[in-house]
């Protein structure tokens, strides 16, 4: 796909996305939200995620100071703050260690970005001690089109990704065929996993499903003002890589033609 292809051409009618996640991890736990969440943050979350369901989390820790001593056990209890959209097709979660949004029915990047950024802005404004250390954006696609054998994808997936399907071990049936590549760009990395993951694993492959899983992330120091531009770069790269991963036949089917 050319770099100047318009965004509206990439919004497919038959969307193959099963899950989209944007996530931020913190340098150290934000214990201030263990029992109560600031009203400003709750209001911002409920604008896009109107169903609030806090949940109690339990974290066990075992420490061994010397081989002669018995391990010391400690248990911490704290709340995770969960906000769901109508129909529960999207969720925003805040914990002491991270925050994330997940969409199970995805339509446009703008919808994901809007809800995520509005809560992030309120959160980091209210909790100055929260320091981000990792920002990630993940798109999980599942292709299921066609009536060929579960191992035949040449009409739908780019040829460069199909070499792993050629390897065969005599007198055996494959139960999972996949590969993960991690690539580095100038200021972020992307993990790309693809192949036949097989939802029935460890049973032999019977269902027709090819996964294209892209996880772009930045690990290191960054300001909260960098969240939006970094997400935009991640989204653009994932979108371009997905287009390079499929064929024109797949595009036609995703467009409903």
C-alpha positions in Angstrom: 0.0 0.0 0.0 1.3 3.5 -0.9 2.1 5.8 2.0 -0.4 8.4 0.9 -3.4 6.0 1.0 -6.2 7.8 2.9 -7.3 6.5 6.3 -10.9 6.0 5.3 -9.8 3.5 2.7 -8.3 1.4 5.5 -11.4 1.2 7.6 -12.7 -2.2 6.6 -16.3 -3.2 6.6 -15.4 -6.7 7.8 -12.9 -5.8 10.4 -10.5 -8.7 11.3 -9.5 -7.1 14.6 -10.3 -9.2 17.7 -8.6 -7.0 20.2 -6.9 -3.6 20.4 -4.9 -2.6 23.5 -3.2 0.6 24.5 -1.3 0.4 27.7 1.1 2.4 30.0 3.2 0.9 32.7 4.5 2.9 35.7 8.1 3.1 37.1 6.8 2.3 40.6 3.4 1.5 42.1 1.0 4.3 42.6 -0.3 3.3 46.0 -2.5 6.4 46.2 -5.2 4.6 44.1 -5.1 1.3 46.1 -8.3 2.2 48.0 -9.7 5.3 46.4 -9.6 6.8 42.9 -9.8 10.6 42.5 -13.2 11.9 41.4 -11.7 13.8 38.5 -10.3 10.5 37.1 -13.5 8.6 37.6 -15.5 11.3 35.8 -13.2 11.3 32.9 -13.4 7.5 32.7 -17.1 7.4 32.9 -17.6 9.8 30.0 -16.5 6.9 27.6 -16.8 3.9 29.9 -20.0 4.5 32.0 -20.0 1.2 33.9 -17.8 1.2 36.9 -16.7 -2.1 38.6 -13.8 -1.9 41.0 -12.3 -5.2 41.9 -10.2 -6.4 44.8 -6.7 -7.6 43.8 -4.4 -9.8 46.0 -0.7 -9.8 45.5 1.5 -12.4 47.3 5.3 -11.9 47.7 7.9 -14.3 49.0 11.3 -13.2 50.0 14.3 -15.4 50.9 17.1 -13.4 52.6 19.5 -16.3 53.3 19.4 -20.0 52.5 19.1 -20.9 56.2 16.0 -18.7 56.8 12.5 -19.6 55.9 10.9 -17.6 53.1 9.0 -14.6 54.4 5.5 -14.1 52.9 3.6 -10.9 52.6 0.2 -10.2 51.0 -1.1 -6.9 49.7 -4.7 -6.1 48.8 -5.6 -3.3 46.6 -8.3 -2.2 44.1 -8.2 -2.3 40.4 -10.5 0.3 38.8 -12.5 -1.1 35.9 -14.7 0.9 33.6 -16.7 -0.7 30.8 -18.4 0.8 27.8 -22.0 0.1 27.0 -22.3 -3.5 25.8 -19.0 -4.2 27.5 -17.1 -4.2 24.2 -14.4 -2.0 25.7 -12.8 -1.6 29.1 -10.5 0.9 30.8 -8.5 -0.5 33.8 -6.4 1.4 36.3 -4.1 -0.4 38.8 -1.2 0.7 41.0 1.2 -0.7 38.3 -0.4 0.2 35.0 -3.4 1.5 33.0 -4.8 0.2 29.8 -7.8 0.2 27.5 -8.9 -2.8 25.5 -11.5 -2.8 22.6 -13.1 -6.1 21.5 -15.1 -4.4 18.8 -12.9 -1.9 17.0 -14.0 0.6 14.4 -11.6 3.6 14.2 -8.4 4.6 15.8 -9.9 8.0 16.7 -12.4 6.2 19.0 -9.7 4.3 20.8 -7.4 7.4 21.1 -10.1 9.7 22.4 -11.3 7.6 25.4 -7.7 6.5 26.3 -6.1 10.0 26.2 -8.9 11.7 28.1 -8.5 9.4 31.1 -4.7 9.4 30.9 -4.7 13.2 31.0 -6.9 13.3 34.1 -4.9 10.5 35.8 -1.4 12.0 35.3 -2.7 15.5 36.2 -4.1 14.1 39.5 -1.3 11.7 40.4 2.0 13.5 39.9 3.9 10.6 41.4 2.9 8.4 38.5 5.9 8.1 36.1 5.4 6.2 32.9 8.1 3.8 31.8 6.5 1.9 28.9 3.8 2.8 26.3 2.4 0.1 24.0 -0.2 -0.3 21.3 -1.3 -3.8 20.2 -3.5 -4.9 17.3 -4.6 -8.6 17.2 -6.1 -9.7 13.9 -7.6 -13.0 13.0 -8.2 -13.9 9.3 -10.8 -16.6 8.7 -11.8 -16.2 5.1 -11.7 -18.8 2.4 -12.6 -22.5 2.3 -9.2 -24.0 1.6 -7.4 -26.3 4.0 -6.4 -24.7 7.3 -2.8 -24.6 6.1 -3.5 -22.9 2.7 -3.2 -19.1 2.9 -1.4 -18.1 -0.3 -4.5 -16.2 -1.6 -4.9 -14.1 1.5 -1.5 -13.6 3.3 1.7 -12.1 1.8 4.0 -14.7 0.4 6.9 -13.6 2.7 5.0 -14.7 5.8 4.2 -18.2 4.5 7.5 -19.9 4.4 7.0 -21.3 7.9 4.0 -23.4 6.6 6.3 -25.3 4.2 8.2 -27.1 7.0 6.9 -30.5 7.6 7.9 -33.4 10.0 7.1 -36.8 8.6 4.4 -38.9 10.3 3.1 -35.9 12.3 0.3 -33.3 12.4 1.0 -29.7 13.2 -0.7 -28.3 16.3 0.7 -24.7 16.0 2.7 -22.9 13.4 3.9 -19.5 14.3 6.8 -17.0 14.4 7.6 -13.9 16.3 9.8 -11.1 15.0 11.0 -8.1 17.0 12.2 -5.1 15.0 13.7 -1.8 16.1 12.8 1.5 14.6 14.5 4.8 15.4 12.6 5.4 18.6 10.4 2.3 19.3 10.2 -1.4 18.8 7.5 -3.7 17.4 6.8 -7.3 18.1 5.1 -9.1 15.2 3.7 -12.5 15.8 2.0 -14.4 13.0 0.9 -17.8 11.9 -1.7 -20.5 12.8 -2.0 -20.3 16.6 -4.7 -22.9 16.7 -7.5 -22.1 19.2 -7.8 -25.9 19.8 -4.2 -26.3 20.8 -2.8 -28.8 21.7 -5.1 -30.7 19.4 -4.1 -30.8 15.7 -5.0 -27.8 13.5 -8.6 -28.1 12.2 -10.0 -24.6 12.2 -9.2 -22.0 9.5 -7.5 -19.1 11.3 -4.4 -17.0 10.6 -3.2 -14.5 13.2 -1.5 -11.2 12.6 -0.5 -9.7 15.9 1.3 -6.4 16.1 2.6 -4.9 19.3 4.4 -1.5 19.0 6.0 -0.2 22.2 8.5 2.3 23.7 10.4 1.4 26.8 12.2 4.2 28.7 11.7 7.7 30.0 9.0 9.8 28.3 6.7 12.7 29.3 2.9 12.5 29.3 2.9 15.0 26.5 4.5 12.4 24.3 1.8 9.8 24.7 -0.4 11.0 21.9 2.3 11.5 19.2 3.9 8.2 20.1 0.6 6.4 19.8 0.0 8.0 16.4 3.4 6.7 15.2 2.7 3.2 16.5 -0.7 3.2 14.8 0.7 4.3 11.5 3.4 1.7 11.5 1.1 -1.1 12.5 -1.4 -0.1 9.9 1.2 -0.1 7.2 2.7 -3.4 8.3 -0.8 -5.0 8.3 -1.3 -3.8 4.7 2.0 -5.4 3.7 0.9 -8.6 5.4 -2.2 -9.2 3.3 -3.1 -9.6 -0.4 -5.5 -7.7 -2.6 -7.9 -10.6 -2.4 -8.1 -10.2 1.4 -8.6 -6.4 1.0 -11.6 -7.1 -1.3 -13.2 -9.4 1.2 -12.5 -7.1 4.2 -14.2 -4.3 2.2 -17.2 -6.6 1.6 -16.7 -6.9 -2.1 
